[in-house]
Amino acid sequence: MLVIEYLDYFFTFFKEPNWLATLIIYCIVFYVLFRVVKTLFSKYSWYQSFLGTLKYVVYCILIFELGLRVIGIHQTYYEKSTGHYISMYKHRPNKVFHKRNPNKTFFLESKEEFKFLYKSNSWGYADREWDSTEDGNFKILALGDSFTAGYGASQDSSWVAQISKMYPEKSIKWYNGGISASDPFANFYNLQNELYKLKPDLVVQIFTSQDFEEDFLFRGGYKRFKNNQLEYSKVPFFENIYAYSHIVRMFRNNLTGVNYYISRKSLKQYSTSSLFNKLVKLYDKWAQKNQTPVVLVFYHTGSFYYFKEQKVIMDQSSKSISDYLKIESLTSCYQKSIHNDFDSFKSLWWVKDSHHNARGYHLMANCIYESIQPIVDSNYIKKFHK
């Protein structure tokens, strides 16, 4: 039994990448390398000088690897927020309906920065209890990932909670269908198969750069949902090397221009423009069928904030949609905040985690309100002043 326990600990230790496991792996690799070199070249006169040079190179590699880890260069999001490496492939949702367990309390937290208590309703979403039978209000359903769920702030400080307070004189109710670690295709699946029961008068789908740069590449598009089951692509073997070595990450990211452990094949298969077009078509078809307006709102995260092709992609998609679908961007609203007070603007995000804090979600709520208000007004009038 003791042997089994030690073996279990051994495999668990190396299953989760850490600096000590990396050091041990490096030592094993270099030991094997020195043995091979000795076997092949010890008979030559230049062997000793070559061995000395090789040792120097090995020491430099080990110091360089340690330096990259200490400084935090090429850390993944989860390493920054939790202190541990978590595979984006293995972190993929394992349920068709990606949502919380109903009527449960849970914490949304990030290492050393924040910890907030949340509670889910009977539908499995972090919001007040919903009544699908009520019909005396103009109902707006918000869909999105952690930025819509409110990750980084208290439950009553999400952008959905804050924008709800901006309609004091109108019978308008917001429903927060945001789920952390979700993406627009998963949101659409929930809408098409469950959340439609709320009979929303307007659907607001938030999408971000992370959806296109990471989530779709690891999870795939809408084709992952087959016969009420999830079918994901296999985890590439290269990830195991990427997970343990920051030096490998440096060469992988800088030389190939590909982040994390994504292959160029996957980038070609799931290009930003094609994925966005597929998303637009899905929502446009649903909006026409249900005669319910949908607004796709782009929110900026990370490097995609300065992505030059963003406007081109959205403009091209806008040409082939019906009147039921609108595409909006928060670009100009956020740029105004940058120009007005850049130092204050930077304080709207948590430093390590990169999610908004309560003040950041207040800005997000204001920008979304500015973007969708004409649409809300026109459809509100249609419903209550026919």
C-alpha positions as CSV (number, residue, x, y, z in Angstrom):
1,M,0.0,0.0,0.0
2,L,2.8,2.4,0.9
3,V,4.4,1.8,-2.5
4,I,1.1,2.6,-4.3
5,E,0.8,5.8,-2.3
6,Y,4.3,6.9,-3.2
7,L,3.7,6.1,-6.9
8,D,0.4,8.0,-6.8
9,Y,2.2,11.0,-5.2
10,F,4.9,10.7,-7.9
11,F,2.6,10.9,-10.8
12,T,0.5,13.6,-9.2
13,F,3.6,15.7,-8.6
14,F,4.6,15.5,-12.3
15,K,1.1,15.9,-13.6
16,E,0.9,19.4,-12.3
17,P,3.8,21.5,-13.7
18,N,5.9,23.3,-11.1
19,W,9.4,24.7,-10.8
20,L,10.7,21.7,-8.9
21,A,9.3,19.1,-11.3
22,T,10.7,21.2,-14.2
23,L,14.2,21.2,-12.5
24,I,14.1,17.4,-12.1
25,I,13.0,16.9,-15.7
26,Y,15.8,19.2,-16.9
27,C,18.4,17.3,-14.8
28,I,17.2,13.9,-16.2
29,V,17.4,15.2,-19.8
30,F,20.9,16.7,-19.2
31,Y,22.1,13.5,-17.4
32,V,21.0,11.4,-20.4
33,L,22.6,13.9,-22.8
34,F,26.0,13.8,-20.9
35,R,25.9,10.0,-20.9
36,V,25.3,9.9,-24.6
37,V,28.0,12.4,-25.3
38,K,30.5,10.5,-23.1
39,T,29.6,7.2,-24.9
40,L,30.0,8.7,-28.4
41,F,32.9,11.2,-28.0
42,S,35.1,10.3,-25.0
43,K,37.7,8.7,-27.2
44,Y,38.4,12.0,-29.0
45,S,41.1,14.5,-27.8
46,W,38.7,17.4,-27.9
47,Y,36.2,15.7,-25.6
48,Q,37.1,17.5,-22.4
49,S,36.9,21.0,-23.9
50,F,33.6,20.1,-25.5
51,L,32.3,18.7,-22.2
52,G,33.3,21.9,-20.4
53,T,31.5,24.0,-23.0
54,L,28.4,21.8,-22.8
55,K,28.3,22.1,-19.0
56,Y,28.5,25.9,-19.4
57,V,25.6,25.9,-21.8
58,V,23.5,23.6,-19.5
59,Y,24.2,26.0,-16.5
60,C,23.1,28.9,-18.6
61,I,19.9,27.2,-19.7
62,L,19.0,26.3,-16.1
63,I,19.6,29.9,-14.9
64,F,17.7,31.3,-17.8
65,E,14.7,29.0,-17.1
66,L,14.8,30.0,-13.5
67,G,15.0,33.7,-14.4
68,L,12.0,33.5,-16.8
69,R,9.9,31.8,-14.0
70,V,10.9,34.3,-11.3
71,I,10.2,37.4,-13.5
72,G,6.9,35.8,-14.7
73,I,7.6,36.1,-18.5
74,H,5.3,34.0,-20.6
75,Q,3.1,33.0,-17.7
76,T,-0.4,31.9,-18.6
77,Y,-3.5,33.5,-17.3
78,Y,-4.1,30.8,-14.7
79,E,-0.5,30.9,-13.5
80,K,-0.9,34.7,-12.9
81,S,-4.2,34.3,-11.1
82,T,-3.9,31.1,-9.2
83,G,-0.1,30.4,-9.1
84,H,-0.5,27.1,-10.9
85,Y,-0.4,25.9,-14.5
86,I,-3.8,24.8,-15.7
87,S,-4.2,23.4,-19.1
88,M,-6.7,25.4,-21.3
89,Y,-7.6,22.1,-23.0
90,K,-8.2,20.2,-19.8
91,H,-10.1,23.3,-18.4
92,R,-12.8,22.9,-21.1
93,P,-16.4,22.6,-19.8
94,N,-17.5,19.0,-19.4
95,K,-21.2,19.7,-19.5
96,V,-23.3,20.6,-22.5
97,F,-25.0,23.3,-20.5
98,H,-22.2,25.4,-19.2
99,K,-23.6,27.0,-16.0
100,R,-23.4,26.8,-12.2
101,N,-25.1,24.3,-10.0
102,P,-28.6,25.7,-9.0
103,N,-29.1,27.4,-5.6
104,K,-25.5,27.2,-4.5
105,T,-23.1,29.7,-2.9
106,F,-19.6,29.9,-4.3
107,F,-16.5,32.2,-4.3
108,L,-15.1,34.0,-7.3
109,E,-11.5,34.7,-6.4
110,S,-8.1,35.4,-7.7
111,K,-4.8,34.7,-5.9
112,E,-3.8,37.6,-3.5
113,E,-6.3,40.1,-5.1
114,F,-9.9,39.4,-4.4
115,K,-12.5,36.9,-3.1
116,F,-16.2,37.5,-3.5
117,L,-19.2,35.4,-2.4
118,Y,-21.8,34.6,-5.0
119,K,-25.0,32.7,-5.1
120,S,-26.7,31.0,-8.1
121,N,-30.5,30.9,-8.7
122,S,-32.6,27.9,-9.5
123,W,-31.6,28.2,-13.2
124,G,-27.8,28.0,-12.3
125,Y,-26.9,31.6,-13.0
126,A,-25.5,34.2,-10.5
127,D,-28.5,36.4,-10.4
128,R,-31.8,37.0,-8.6
129,E,-34.5,34.3,-9.0
130,W,-36.1,34.4,-12.4
131,D,-39.7,34.1,-13.2
132,S,-40.3,33.0,-16.8
133,T,-44.0,33.6,-16.6
134,E,-43.9,37.3,-15.9
135,D,-44.8,39.4,-18.9
136,G,-45.3,43.0,-17.6
137,N,-41.7,44.0,-18.1
138,F,-39.3,44.6,-21.0
139,K,-36.9,41.7,-20.4
140,I,-33.2,42.0,-21.5
141,L,-31.1,38.9,-21.3
142,A,-27.3,39.5,-21.0
143,L,-25.0,36.7,-22.2
144,G,-21.2,36.5,-21.9
145,D,-18.3,35.1,-20.0
146,S,-16.6,36.1,-16.7
147,F,-16.8,39.8,-17.6
148,T,-20.6,39.5,-17.7
149,A,-20.8,37.3,-14.7
150,G,-19.0,40.0,-12.7
151,Y,-15.7,38.2,-12.0
152,G,-13.6,40.6,-10.0
153,A,-16.4,42.4,-8.1
154,S,-19.2,41.6,-5.7
155,Q,-22.4,40.1,-7.2
156,D,-24.2,43.4,-7.0
157,S,-21.4,45.2,-8.8
158,S,-21.4,43.4,-12.2
159,W,-22.1,45.5,-15.2
160,V,-25.5,43.9,-15.5
161,A,-26.4,44.8,-11.9
162,Q,-25.2,48.3,-12.4
163,I,-26.9,48.9,-15.7
164,S,-30.2,47.6,-14.2
165,K,-30.2,50.7,-12.0
166,M,-30.1,53.0,-15.0
167,Y,-33.8,52.5,-15.8
168,P,-35.6,53.8,-12.7
169,E,-38.7,55.0,-14.6
170,K,-39.2,52.1,-17.0
171,S,-40.4,48.6,-16.4
172,I,-37.2,47.1,-17.7
173,K,-35.6,44.0,-16.1
174,W,-32.2,42.6,-16.8
175,Y,-31.3,38.9,-16.6
176,N,-27.6,38.0,-16.1
177,G,-26.9,34.8,-18.1
178,G,-23.1,35.4,-17.9
179,I,-20.9,32.4,-16.9
180,S,-17.2,32.4,-16.1
181,A,-15.0,30.5,-18.6
182,S,-17.8,30.5,-21.2
183,D,-17.8,31.7,-24.8
184,P,-20.4,33.0,-27.3
185,F,-21.1,29.6,-28.9
186,A,-21.7,28.1,-25.4
187,N,-23.9,31.1,-24.6
188,F,-25.9,30.6,-27.8
189,Y,-26.4,26.9,-27.0
190,N,-27.8,27.9,-23.6
191,L,-30.1,30.4,-25.2
192,Q,-31.4,28.1,-27.9
193,N,-32.0,25.2,-25.6
194,E,-33.0,26.7,-22.3
195,L,-32.9,30.5,-21.8
196,Y,-35.4,31.1,-24.6
197,K,-38.0,30.1,-22.0
198,L,-37.5,33.5,-20.4
199,K,-39.0,35.0,-23.5
200,P,-36.6,37.9,-23.6
201,D,-37.5,41.1,-25.5
202,L,-33.8,41.8,-26.3
203,V,-30.6,39.7,-26.1
204,V,-27.2,41.4,-25.5
205,Q,-24.3,39.1,-26.2
206,I,-20.9,40.3,-25.0
207,F,-17.9,38.9,-26.9
208,T,-14.2,39.6,-26.3
209,S,-10.8,39.1,-27.9
210,Q,-10.2,36.1,-25.7
211,D,-13.1,34.3,-27.2
212,F,-11.4,34.4,-30.6
213,E,-7.8,34.3,-29.7
214,E,-8.1,31.4,-27.2
215,D,-11.5,29.9,-26.3
216,F,-12.6,28.9,-29.8
217,L,-9.1,27.5,-30.6
218,F,-9.2,25.2,-27.6
219,R,-12.9,24.3,-27.7
220,G,-13.9,24.7,-31.4
221,G,-17.0,26.5,-32.7
222,Y,-20.6,25.4,-32.5
223,K,-19.7,22.0,-34.1
224,R,-18.5,20.9,-30.6
225,F,-22.2,20.4,-29.7
226,K,-23.3,17.1,-31.2
227,N,-26.3,15.1,-30.2
228,N,-26.5,16.8,-26.9
229,Q,-22.9,15.9,-26.2
230,L,-19.6,17.8,-26.3
231,E,-16.9,16.6,-28.7
232,Y,-13.5,18.3,-28.3
233,S,-10.3,18.0,-30.2
234,K,-7.5,16.0,-28.6
235,V,-4.9,17.6,-26.4
236,P,-1.7,18.1,-28.5
237,F,1.4,16.3,-27.1
238,F,3.4,19.5,-27.5
239,E,1.4,21.0,-24.5
240,N,3.4,18.8,-22.1
241,I,6.6,20.4,-23.2
242,Y,5.1,23.8,-23.2
243,A,3.7,23.4,-19.7
244,Y,7.1,22.6,-18.1
245,S,9.5,24.9,-19.9
246,H,9.3,28.7,-20.1
247,I,12.3,28.7,-22.5
248,V,10.2,26.6,-24.9
249,R,7.3,29.0,-24.5
250,M,9.6,31.9,-25.3
251,F,10.7,30.4,-28.6
252,R,7.2,29.1,-29.4
253,N,5.6,32.5,-28.7
254,N,8.2,34.8,-30.2
255,L,9.4,32.8,-33.2
256,T,6.1,31.4,-34.4
257,G,3.8,34.2,-33.3
258,V,1.5,31.7,-31.7
259,N,0.5,32.0,-28.0
260,Y,0.1,29.1,-25.6
261,Y,0.4,25.7,-27.4
262,I,-1.8,26.4,-30.4
263,S,-0.8,25.0,-33.7
264,R,-0.9,27.0,-36.9
265,K,-3.3,24.4,-38.3
266,S,-5.9,25.3,-35.6
267,L,-5.3,29.0,-36.2
268,K,-6.1,28.5,-39.9
269,Q,-9.1,26.4,-39.1
270,Y,-10.6,28.8,-36.6
271,S,-9.7,32.2,-37.9
272,T,-11.1,35.3,-36.2
273,S,-13.2,36.4,-39.2
274,S,-14.7,33.0,-40.0
275,L,-15.7,32.3,-36.4
276,F,-17.3,35.7,-36.0
277,N,-19.2,35.3,-39.2
278,K,-20.5,31.9,-38.0
279,L,-21.5,33.4,-34.7
280,V,-23.3,36.3,-36.5
281,K,-25.3,33.9,-38.7
282,L,-26.4,31.7,-35.8
283,Y,-27.7,34.7,-33.8
284,D,-29.2,36.4,-36.9
285,K,-31.1,33.2,-37.7
286,W,-32.3,32.8,-34.1
287,A,-33.3,36.5,-33.9
288,Q,-35.4,36.3,-37.1
289,K,-37.1,33.0,-36.1
290,N,-38.1,34.3,-32.7
291,Q,-38.6,37.9,-33.8
292,T,-36.3,39.0,-31.0
293,P,-33.6,41.6,-31.5
294,V,-30.0,40.7,-30.6
295,V,-27.1,43.0,-30.0
296,L,-23.5,41.7,-30.3
297,V,-21.3,43.9,-28.2
298,F,-17.5,43.8,-28.5
299,Y,-15.5,44.3,-25.4
300,H,-11.8,44.8,-25.5
301,T,-9.4,42.6,-23.6
302,G,-5.6,42.2,-23.9
303,S,-3.8,42.6,-27.2
304,F,-7.0,42.6,-29.2
305,Y,-7.7,46.2,-27.9
306,Y,-5.5,47.4,-30.7
307,F,-6.4,44.8,-33.2
308,K,-6.5,46.7,-36.5
309,E,-8.8,44.3,-38.3
310,Q,-11.5,44.4,-35.7
311,K,-13.6,47.1,-37.3
312,V,-13.1,45.6,-40.8
313,I,-14.4,42.2,-39.6
314,M,-17.4,43.6,-37.9
315,D,-18.2,45.9,-40.8
316,Q,-18.1,43.0,-43.3
317,S,-20.4,40.9,-41.1
318,S,-22.8,43.8,-40.7
319,K,-23.5,43.9,-44.4
320,S,-25.3,40.6,-44.5
321,I,-27.5,40.7,-41.4
322,S,-31.2,41.3,-40.9
323,D,-32.7,44.2,-39.0
324,Y,-33.1,42.0,-35.9
325,L,-29.3,41.9,-35.3
326,K,-27.0,44.8,-34.4
327,I,-23.2,44.8,-33.9
328,E,-21.8,47.3,-31.5
329,S,-18.3,48.1,-30.1
330,L,-17.2,49.7,-26.9
331,T,-14.1,51.1,-28.6
332,S,-14.9,54.7,-28.7
333,C,-16.4,54.8,-25.2
334,Y,-13.2,53.2,-23.7
335,Q,-11.0,55.5,-25.7
336,K,-12.7,58.5,-24.3
337,S,-11.8,57.3,-20.8
338,I,-8.2,56.8,-21.8
339,H,-7.9,60.3,-23.1
340,N,-9.6,61.8,-20.1
341,D,-7.5,60.2,-17.4
342,F,-5.1,57.4,-18.4
343,D,-3.8,56.7,-14.8
344,S,-7.4,56.4,-13.5
345,F,-8.3,54.3,-16.5
346,K,-5.6,51.7,-15.6
347,S,-7.0,51.4,-12.1
348,L,-10.2,49.9,-13.5
349,W,-8.6,46.4,-13.8
350,W,-7.0,44.1,-11.3
351,V,-3.3,44.1,-11.9
352,K,-2.6,40.4,-11.9
353,D,-6.0,38.9,-12.8
354,S,-6.8,41.5,-15.5
355,H,-10.6,41.5,-14.9
356,H,-12.5,44.6,-14.1
357,N,-13.0,45.7,-10.5
358,A,-16.3,47.4,-9.4
359,R,-15.3,50.7,-10.9
360,G,-14.3,49.1,-14.1
361,Y,-17.7,47.4,-14.4
362,H,-19.3,50.8,-13.8
363,L,-17.5,52.1,-16.9
364,M,-18.5,49.0,-18.8
365,A,-22.2,49.4,-17.8
366,N,-22.1,53.1,-18.9
367,C,-20.5,52.2,-22.3
368,I,-23.0,49.4,-22.9
369,Y,-25.9,51.7,-21.9
370,E,-24.6,54.2,-24.4
371,S,-24.3,51.6,-27.2
372,I,-27.7,49.9,-26.9
373,Q,-29.9,52.6,-25.5
374,P,-31.4,53.6,-29.0
375,I,-32.2,49.9,-29.6
376,V,-33.8,49.5,-26.1
377,D,-35.9,52.6,-26.6
378,S,-37.2,51.7,-30.0
379,N,-38.2,48.1,-28.9
380,Y,-39.6,49.3,-25.6
381,I,-41.9,51.6,-27.5
382,K,-42.9,48.8,-29.9
383,K,-43.9,46.5,-27.0
384,F,-45.8,48.9,-24.7
385,H,-47.0,51.6,-27.1
386,K,-48.4,49.7,-30.1
